[in-house]
Amino acid sequence: MPALRTDAVVLHVFDYLETSRILRLATREAGVQSVLARGARRPKSRYGTALDLFASGTAEIYMKVGRELHTLASFDVTRSRGELAADLERFTAASAIAELGMRFGTSEGHAELYDALVETFEAIGGSSASASIDAALAGAWRIVSELGFAPALDTCASCHAPIAGDATASFSHPAGGVLCRRCTSLAASSRVLPSDARGALRAWVAGARAPVADDLARRAHQRLLREFLSQHLADGRPLRAYEVWERNGWAGTVEAGT
Ligand SMILES: [Zn+2]
């Protein structure tokens, strides 16, 4: 049986038995997959010491048809991304991105989704603490767009009426985007989306950068993203990494301010 050779990035790692590890990988060719790395915790592992969370490179995987867990034959690490683990802000931001990949990714190959994940880890790793939040917000909305459920931002998500580009709009998670005035009055719940926040979302889903005004706006964006993702999860399990990401960032800010 030939091994699948593919670009891959590590989204999750846990120890298995005495010497092995199980990894969740996002791959370019085969989507999100679980693999067993036999002997990965031995001192002279064939995977090398750099195979850790957020590392990327070329993986060789023996895929077993109809199985959930495949075998990792080798992993040639080209970027180990220790900078993400070294800083709490970056680590929690990158963990939120990894959770997004794991919860929404499928076993279908999706090159653009893979690229968006890897480029977001790069952007977070190259950012200072508060900028890492902005990099993760931008990357998360780009990933949402690649996953195919970007929110409606310029037409009403319910009746498709156009909405003025610079207006404050209301945003409905169940509807999947902004609502016109009439549909807002009929909706059970919605939240206010200022025009600059809508502009940022518009840029992010298109894969572009956008400035975030201040910490208050940053916090509102984190919450909007978590609520939006929760709405799209069928299993109802909480997005733990998002909760940690929101708490950590603001706990740090409060400490720094006192
Ligand atoms: Zn409407």
Residues whose N, C-alpha, C, O or C-beta is under 5 A from the ligand:
A	BS01	ZN	C156 S158 C159 H160 A161 C180 C183
